[in-house]
């Protein structure tokens, strides 16, 4: 054979081998990137779900333990109430600022620090020797919780593409409701058998598991506003506004509450004015002004939480005083709502990936309104079956609303604002919780006053429950209109 031909064949063979090797390396790198992306997505979903379960579980289980804390330390009623309120207040103040810090310095960093704070303060709260000491640690726990709230959803939104977000957000929302469902039952069991301190101690291994997953499995970092300066003045004004508003709500119906609420509203107006004037605001007010989908979705969330959070509180009074159920029996009835929420939230979220979130969320708000109207009909002779069915309608409506609405909020903003948007969702939730309890407290105070609930006041209690549910139904009706008017997410993005 001609030597030139042999040499040529050898060169072709070497070239083929090199080409195949190069192609194999490219495929291997592509496979590795795909595998890393899948690992990051799965890790983010597990971490967000675990942290979303942990906080509502702790909040709902601690409410059951408050009488045990009262028996041990004998504080006055106001101080005892601050064991729960201090956490909500600290979280509400911190959510938006930490959302901005996460956008500047990294969402994973802020989430990790927040989870470490939550875990350490769980141990410190468990060893508290007085109620003031417990309240201090609960404040720091609320700050850590805000760091987790403000970044968990933002990280999840960063790693999942828009066509998959609804499904995973639905899973996270379901985790929240599972935590709410398990809290009263396991919180009561833990308090009865291992004292109230065990409620905080059980959070420690869960917290360590989340921290380990973040360190070892969650690769990468996500930022959206690197180089921005943090707005300390705006943060201070915002903190003043939230503290004044929330404290004013907690002391309803005293006259002082009006003053605090007015101070809060004035500070909030000043905050908006300040944020529109500076280069790097702690909150992008223009999101509310220019982005109708974002602003109306946040408003719908605030209304929905304001109309639904106090349902369990009001029905707990009704079931135990009017229907004569034990606390455990009342808990078994009330669990119907969060169970339905947990069952259908993933389905609703997945559906919002295919159908406009506005449509599903508005349908959910409408069903929530129907559930509240049904509950407004309760009286001495109402059957347990009617109450359970009403709660199931309410839970199904909230499931259809919550995850599609969250999908709309997170998908309506650019990536650089994911932390702010996530913090806004958490703030709407906390403020809604406080407003809901404020409305319920005001109605009961006007109808019953500060007297203990005795059999001769049962008619007034029923009237209070029914009036509150009518108010909540009216709020949800308005919320349905806001939800419908928000605009189509996909058409705006196009």
Order of alpha helices (4+ residues) and beta strands (2+ residues): alpha-alpha-alpha-alpha-alpha-alpha-alpha-alpha-alpha-alpha-alpha-alpha-alpha-alpha-alpha-alpha-alpha
